[in-house]
């Protein structure tokens, strides 16, 4: 602004009509801005949604506007009643200053509460208005001290308004990036050149003695503001922004401000300005509106085809308008008298530049038109592909808003057995039972799912639908949100899973039957992933191995390591053969349980391959066969024992028949001799015959008693009990005391005799036979010496009878325990004593053996009995 000379007078009728229009438009603009701000997005200013944010923002904005216009209005009214020019000048500066302070406060308030997408632009606007406010304050100071240089300090800050607004608009363009626009810079430059040319045409004829610096400052005032206003017009057109008060208010006030500055400068150069004039008041009317526009600046994209076509038409006409405007300016500069040739040439060059920019702009439009045609063809092709995919999709696809279906594909119509008209404009609840399988009402559940999807949370859920004919079916629904044309829609993909449910139910029933079968048979299943080495067991397998609860999570390598070491190689070999040959797997092994117990387990499996034929898994079953294996081993043992018994029985039958025949033959022979001797009355021969018959009879009786004892030796006559072995030995030796005294036997004891779990009566028979044999087979002319002893043994307790008798050749050690076998046939006895000992000891789960280094070196007969059972 410039000081007005005191001698300048202007008639009220000569004042511009525009300030009056601006004054009367203030209430309309405020009302429109308030409606736009408070009804749409002003709640974001405070960073919170809801009615409370609206109230707070409305109160702050309204307070600033009311205070600003109240003070300005008071000053303006005072001007009308004042006749003093100095007072009018002071009042002019008051309403100017207050109006721009209010504008700066509104812009700062908007910047502070701006959403991220426009924060940078609003900060620039706030900086621009603050700069202008500082300039106004400096101007007030200059007026007070009557120091008015041009350009002065205030002019530097005044110029910040256009520059800051221009930079903020550029930042808006960079941040939104709605569509690629190479034509925006060209249009902006062309507009700026046009404004520059017009400014030169308007100011140069009036410059008088004004310096080039002063002229440059004059030109920069409207150039910055009008360029910002022009860019503000071009951006919405190029970026297809929504037509609303938000950007219209800022752009309009910027353009008006630029025009006011141009008019101000022209009047200054013509010396027609006047303090307190209505023209001065328009600055204070426009300033708060400019601040309000900066506060609510938030351009948003428009997806309106009609509006987009209007924008395209305007952009196509704009270069022609600029060229025409530049051409008129060029013509005017050549018709105005008094202009320097260099000035006319400069303005003409500017018009030429605008024309070249317009030509370049049009060539870009033609290029974009060709690209658009290709894009439209591609879009049409894509739309055709989309339609084909949409209609031929295997799942039902529906497009809907938050209430009803808007479109559906052919598969959807087949699934619901309905026409498109029967589906469109109907709610999903119309095709659902009142209550879903989980007990939730369909309406309530549908609202919950739709709300979550609209809020950006994709939904995947199961739903029971109903066809038009009333048939119910189970479906899997995927619900996602889509933004089309600035509106939120939902895409629902519905898959009929009725058949899948039936298959799943059958599989579940099959799995239950399989589980019951495996549980009844105590068979567990396993699954080995060959690629990851992971081994999965079912519950039955876990029980087999002594685990409970969660799966132990073995790898196959770890599982094999838990087997009995001797069986690990065989299992690995069987698994490798199954994998290499894609053949069934079978192995039997021993596994050690967590409690240390060892079980016999049989496992079978089958390889599974990928499509290329590569084995990737082995699945199978396993079973605890410990009991079966023990039974088989016992059966084998019994078979072997039975075979041995049969062999022994054969030998027994042969020997018994042979040894029993011998006394009978003797008796029969001597009976014949007795008959002859009686006939011959040979008394001596008769007595000898009778003696021999009696001897044979005794021998046969003894043999029968021994056979009876042998037959009973393999059976347990009395239940076992815990008795001291030394007592059994002592009672046996008491029975044999006469024999031992007659032979003058020397007897010694050796070792500690433990408590044993035996049939004491049978053990006496064992000791009796062993001691009698030791005495019977003593060496001639040598006193018998016997040692009876006990030794601890790994399998129980070992006892022995050691003698200094005739000894036994090592060749016969294994035969002396056979029935009826005697190394010396001239000795007394039937030869079944040691067989009797062996049977009794084996019935006690023990064993018997002999040690002798050979004939004449004595013998030691050993027998072993197990330790008493635990807890005895």
Secondary structure as UniProt FT lines:
FT   TURN            6..7
FT   HELIX           12..14
FT   HELIX           18..36
FT   HELIX           37..41
FT   HELIX           42..46
FT   HELIX           51..80
FT   HELIX           85..112
FT   HELIX           116..118
FT   HELIX           119..144
FT   TURN            145..146
FT   HELIX           153..158
FT   HELIX           160..176
FT   HELIX           183..203
FT   HELIX           204..206
FT   TURN            208..209
FT   HELIX           212..239
FT   HELIX           245..270
FT   TURN            275..276
FT   HELIX           278..296
FT   HELIX           305..335
FT   TURN            337..338
FT   HELIX           341..392
FT   STRAND          396..400
FT   STRAND          405..408
FT   HELIX           410..416
FT   HELIX           420..423
FT   TURN            424..425
FT   HELIX           428..431
FT   TURN            437..438
FT   HELIX           442..454
FT   TURN            455..456
FT   STRAND          459..466
FT   TURN            468..469
FT   STRAND          472..484
FT   TURN            485..486
FT   STRAND          487..496
FT   HELIX           498..520
FT   TURN            521..522
FT   STRAND          523..529
FT   TURN            530..532
FT   STRAND          534..537
FT   HELIX           539..544
FT   TURN            545..546
FT   HELIX           556..561
FT   HELIX           565..581
FT   STRAND          585..592
FT   TURN            594..595
FT   STRAND          598..609
FT   TURN            611..612
FT   STRAND          615..624
FT   HELIX           626..680
FT   HELIX           683..713
FT   STRAND          721..724
FT   HELIX           725..735
FT   HELIX           737..742
FT   TURN            743..744
FT   STRAND          746..750
FT   STRAND          755..758
FT   HELIX           760..776
FT   TURN            780..781
FT   STRAND          785..793
FT   TURN            794..795
FT   STRAND          796..803
FT   HELIX           810..812
FT   TURN            813..817
FT   TURN            819..820
FT   TURN            825..826
FT   HELIX           833..843
FT   TURN            844..845
FT   STRAND          847..851
FT   TURN            855..856
FT   STRAND          860..865
FT   TURN            870..871
//
